[in-house]
Amino acid sequence: MDDRTLNDLLRRFGLSDKEIDTYLSLLEHGEAKASTVADAAGVSKRYVYSVSESLADRGFVEVNDHVVPTTIRANPPEEVIDRLRSDVDAIRPGLEERFSRVERRAEQFEVIKSRVTVVKRIRSLLADAESEVTLSITAKHLPEVREALAAAVDRGVLVLLVVSDADDGLDADGLGDVASVVRTWSEAMPTLLTVDSAAGVIAPPELLRRSETDRQAIRFSQEQLAPVIVGSFFGNYWPMAEEVYVADPHDLPETYADFRQAVLQATLHLRAGTDLVATVRGRRLNAEDGPDQLEGRVVAVRQGLVEPANNSFPVEAALVVETGAGRYSVGGDGAFVEDYEAEEVLLEPAE
């Protein structure tokens, strides 16, 4: 290997030109006094001492300052290489972790140009759903994602479904296996999907209706955007559609991490005449102190998930819990008008 190539490779490990000259001189001498190295490398004796300490910290040399005069010995190349290899292996996990983060950020948005790909992305996202799905899709294309929806329902996922472009011939009774609540609308509307308030798909009606169109869809994976799409779903489309199916309430007791699921189940049980007790784990809002857990009777709900709705704004979903210390309103993740923000809710029949 020529000197130029060797110098270039050593620079990649952070050595300056003078450090490289000093180190290569030491390799040729094996072990030498600082003055000898200074003359060979064309630097000052004081600089050799300084550089040698830096090279020693990185495992290239050993400074023998217990002898007079001080000598500097180059470590065997195989030891240096093993040290460098060990350092590279040590930083690999950190580099790979950061690379994967960058990769995920680059994949936050995907432009989709075909109906087939839209359906494929919807199926894939539904397969990954863990807690909540909101979906609007045309009656014509519902069969293409029906199996994925049914599997999500079987896993206990809250599925809120709007079937658009629906005519009077739609079999509402046959939708019970694909959603927790189903609404239909005769008008065309965008295909909107959100999964766990973290990812989803937005597709204009034309893309699913026609094979020849310049309209495009977007698949997104961004926790800041998904709640905005959920808000649009509940604010612009859900109230316009007609409720045609509501699943039976769950058997209790059950613990819910998805707050809208807890509100839906509380609503259904209260309407069936069940006295409910809720244990809410979360945090007090707008107060410096207060318990991080509430336990009491559920005396009211505010919601727009099922008819009749009684929420004061489209995305409002809240429980009102009466404890020995008073009544408290409880909201889900991102709550701002309620007294508590819930992380987990246990619902059980009152004794």
C-alpha positions in Angstrom: 0.0 0.0 0.0 1.4 3.4 -0.9 1.8 6.2 1.6 -1.0 8.3 0.2 -3.6 5.5 0.4 -2.4 4.7 4.0 -2.7 8.4 5.0 -6.2 8.7 3.5 -7.4 5.6 5.4 -5.9 6.8 8.7 -7.7 10.2 8.2 -11.0 8.3 8.2 -10.3 7.4 11.8 -9.9 11.0 12.8 -6.1 11.4 12.7 -4.7 14.7 11.6 -1.8 14.9 9.1 0.7 15.6 11.9 -0.7 12.8 14.0 -0.3 10.4 11.0 3.3 11.5 10.4 4.1 11.0 14.1 2.4 7.6 14.2 4.1 6.3 11.0 7.5 7.5 12.3 6.9 5.6 15.5 5.9 2.5 13.5 9.2 2.7 11.7 11.2 3.1 15.0 9.1 0.7 17.1 10.1 2.6 20.3 11.9 6.0 20.4 12.5 9.1 22.4 10.3 12.2 21.7 13.2 14.0 20.2 13.9 11.2 17.7 10.2 11.1 16.6 10.2 15.0 16.4 13.1 15.0 14.0 11.7 12.2 11.9 8.2 13.7 11.7 9.3 17.3 11.3 7.4 18.5 14.4 8.4 20.0 17.7 9.3 17.7 20.7 6.5 19.4 22.7 4.0 18.6 19.9 5.2 14.9 20.0 4.3 14.7 23.7 0.9 16.2 23.0 0.1 14.0 20.0 1.4 10.9 21.8 -1.1 11.3 24.6 -3.9 11.6 22.1 -2.7 8.5 20.1 -2.3 6.6 23.4 -5.9 7.4 24.4 -7.0 5.8 21.1 -4.8 2.8 21.5 -2.2 3.5 18.8 0.8 4.0 21.0 2.0 3.6 24.6 3.8 6.4 26.4 6.5 5.1 28.8 6.7 8.1 31.1 8.1 6.0 34.0 11.5 6.0 32.4 14.0 8.8 31.8 14.0 10.0 29.1 10.3 9.3 28.2 9.9 6.9 25.3 7.0 6.3 23.0 6.3 2.8 21.7 4.0 2.0 18.8 1.5 -0.7 19.6 1.5 -3.8 17.3 -0.7 -3.1 14.3 -2.9 -6.2 15.0 -3.7 -4.7 18.5 -4.6 -1.3 16.9 -6.8 -2.9 14.3 -8.6 -5.0 17.0 -9.2 -1.9 19.0 -10.6 0.0 16.0 -12.7 -3.0 15.0 -14.1 -3.1 18.5 -14.9 0.6 18.4 -16.7 0.2 15.1 -18.7 -2.7 16.4 -19.6 -0.7 19.5 -21.1 2.2 17.6 -23.0 0.0 15.1 -26.2 -0.3 17.2 -26.4 3.4 17.7 -25.8 4.1 14.0 -28.4 1.5 13.0 -30.9 2.8 15.4 -30.6 6.4 14.1 -30.6 5.1 10.5 -33.9 3.3 11.1 -35.4 6.5 12.5 -34.4 8.4 9.5 -35.7 5.7 7.3 -39.1 5.8 9.1 -39.2 9.6 8.8 -38.6 9.2 5.0 -41.5 6.8 4.8 -44.0 9.0 6.7 -45.7 9.8 3.4 -46.3 7.5 0.4 -48.0 8.8 -2.8 -50.2 6.1 -4.2 -51.4 6.2 -7.8 -53.6 3.0 -8.2 -56.7 1.6 -6.6 -55.1 -1.8 -6.2 -52.3 -0.3 -4.1 -54.8 1.7 -2.0 -56.7 -1.5 -1.1 -53.4 -3.3 -0.4 -52.2 -0.6 2.0 -55.6 -0.5 3.8 -55.4 -4.3 4.3 -51.9 -4.0 5.6 -52.7 -1.3 8.1 -55.8 -3.1 9.3 -53.7 -6.2 10.0 -51.5 -4.1 12.3 -54.3 -2.4 14.2 -54.1 -2.9 17.9 -56.8 -0.7 19.4 -58.8 1.6 17.1 -59.8 1.9 13.4 -61.8 4.6 11.7 -62.6 3.9 8.1 -64.8 5.3 5.4 -64.9 3.1 2.2 -67.3 2.7 -0.7 -69.9 -0.2 -0.6 -68.3 -1.5 -3.8 -64.8 -1.9 -2.3 -65.9 -3.0 1.2 -65.7 -6.7 0.2 -62.0 -6.2 -0.6 -61.1 -5.3 3.0 -63.9 -7.2 4.8 -61.7 -10.1 5.9 -59.1 -7.7 7.4 -61.9 -5.7 9.2 -63.4 -8.9 10.6 -60.0 -10.0 11.9 -59.5 -6.7 13.6 -62.9 -7.0 15.3 -62.0 -10.5 16.5 -58.8 -9.0 18.1 -61.0 -6.6 20.1 -60.2 -3.5 18.0 -62.8 -0.7 18.0 -63.8 -0.4 14.4 -65.9 2.6 13.4 -67.0 2.2 9.8 -68.8 4.5 7.3 -69.9 2.8 4.1 -70.3 5.4 1.4 -71.9 5.2 -2.0 -74.4 2.9 -0.3 -77.8 2.2 -1.9 -80.9 0.8 -0.3 -79.9 -2.7 -1.2 -77.0 -2.8 1.3 -77.4 -5.6 3.8 -76.8 -3.8 7.1 -77.4 -7.0 9.1 -74.5 -8.6 7.3 -72.1 -5.9 8.6 -72.0 -7.1 12.2 -68.8 -9.0 11.8 -66.8 -6.1 10.3 -67.3 -3.2 12.7 -68.3 -2.1 16.2 -70.5 0.7 14.8 -71.5 1.0 11.1 -73.0 4.0 9.4 -74.0 4.4 5.7 -74.2 7.3 3.4 -75.5 7.4 -0.2 -73.1 10.1 -1.2 -69.5 9.7 -2.4 -66.8 10.6 0.1 -63.1 10.1 0.3 -61.7 6.9 1.6 -60.3 7.7 5.0 -58.5 5.3 7.2 -56.8 5.8 10.6 -55.3 3.1 12.6 -54.4 3.6 16.3 -54.3 7.4 15.7 -50.9 6.9 14.2 -51.2 5.9 10.5 -53.6 5.8 7.7 -54.7 6.4 4.1 -56.5 9.2 2.3 -57.9 8.6 -1.1 -60.2 10.7 -3.3 -63.4 9.0 -4.6 -62.2 9.2 -8.2 -59.2 7.0 -7.6 -61.3 4.1 -6.4 -64.1 4.7 -9.0 -62.1 5.0 -12.2 -59.1 3.2 -13.5 -58.0 6.2 -15.6 -57.4 9.2 -13.3 -54.6 11.5 -12.3 -55.9 11.7 -8.8 -53.6 10.2 -6.1 -53.9 8.8 -2.6 -51.5 9.2 0.4 -50.5 6.7 2.9 -49.2 8.5 6.0 -47.5 7.4 9.2 -47.3 10.4 11.5 -48.8 10.6 15.0 -49.3 14.4 14.6 -51.4 14.1 11.4 -53.6 11.1 12.3 -55.6 12.9 15.0 -56.4 15.6 12.5 -57.8 13.0 10.1 -59.8 11.4 13.0 -61.2 14.8 13.7 -62.2 15.3 10.1 -63.8 11.8 10.1 -66.0 12.6 13.2 -66.6 16.2 12.3 -67.4 16.1 8.6 -68.6 12.6 7.7 -69.7 10.5 10.7 -72.6 12.8 11.7 -73.8 12.9 8.0 -74.1 9.1 7.8 -77.0 7.0 9.1 -76.4 4.5 11.9 -77.3 1.0 10.8 -75.5 -1.3 13.2 -74.1 -1.2 16.8 -72.5 -4.3 18.3 -73.7 -5.7 21.6 -71.8 -4.4 24.7 -68.9 -6.4 26.0 -69.0 -8.6 29.0 -67.6 -6.8 32.0 -65.3 -6.4 33.8 -62.8 -5.3 31.2 -59.9 -2.9 31.0 -59.6 -0.5 28.1 -56.5 1.3 26.9 -58.5 2.8 24.0 -60.6 5.5 25.6 -63.2 5.7 22.8 -63.8 2.0 23.3 -64.4 2.6 27.0 -66.8 5.4 26.3 -68.7 3.3 23.8 -69.0 0.4 26.2 -70.0 2.6 29.0 -72.7 4.2 26.8 -74.1 0.8 25.8 -74.2 -0.5 29.4 -75.7 2.6 30.8 -78.5 2.5 28.2 -79.1 -1.1 29.1 -79.6 -0.1 32.7 -76.3 -1.4 34.1 -74.8 0.5 37.0 -71.1 1.0 36.3 -68.0 1.6 38.3 -64.9 2.9 36.6 -61.3 2.8 37.8 -59.4 5.4 35.8 -55.6 5.5 35.7 -54.2 8.7 34.3 -53.4 12.2 35.3 -55.1 15.3 36.7 -55.4 18.2 34.3 -55.2 21.9 35.2 -54.0 21.1 38.7 -50.5 20.6 40.2 -51.7 17.9 42.5 -54.4 15.3 42.7 -54.7 11.5 42.6 -53.5 9.7 39.5 -56.4 7.2 39.8 -60.1 7.8 40.1 -62.6 5.2 41.2 -66.4 5.8 41.3 -69.7 5.4 39.6 -70.1 6.3 35.9 -73.0 8.8 36.1 -72.9 10.1 32.5 -71.1 10.0 29.2 -70.6 12.6 26.5 -70.2 11.1 23.1 -71.1 11.0 19.4 -70.2 7.4 18.6 -73.7 6.1 18.7 -77.2 7.7 18.5 -78.4 9.8 20.2 -75.3 11.9 20.3 -74.9 14.3 23.2 -71.3 15.6 22.7 -70.8 19.3 22.4 -68.1 19.1 19.7 -67.3 16.3 17.2 -64.4 14.5 18.8 -65.7 14.8 22.4 -65.8 11.5 24.2 -65.9 11.7 28.0 -66.9 9.8 31.1 -68.3 11.5 34.2 -67.2 9.7 37.3 -68.7 10.4 40.7 -66.3 9.7 43.6 -66.4 10.4 47.3 -64.6 13.7 46.6 -67.0 14.9 43.8 -67.7 14.4 40.1 -64.9 14.5 37.6 -65.0 14.5 33.8 -62.5 12.1 32.1 -61.1 12.4 28.6 -58.8 10.3 26.5 -55.3 10.9 25.1 -54.9 14.7 24.5 -57.8 15.7 26.7 -58.0 19.4 27.3 -61.5 20.3 28.5 -61.9 17.5 31.0 -60.6 17.1 34.6 -58.6 14.0 33.9 -56.7 12.5 31.0 -57.1 8.7 31.1 -54.4 6.2 30.2 -56.5 3.1 31.1 -60.1 2.5 32.2 -61.5 -0.5 34.0 -65.2 -0.9 33.7 -67.1 -3.2 35.9 -70.7 -3.6 37.1 -71.5 -2.0 40.4 -72.0 -4.5 43.3 
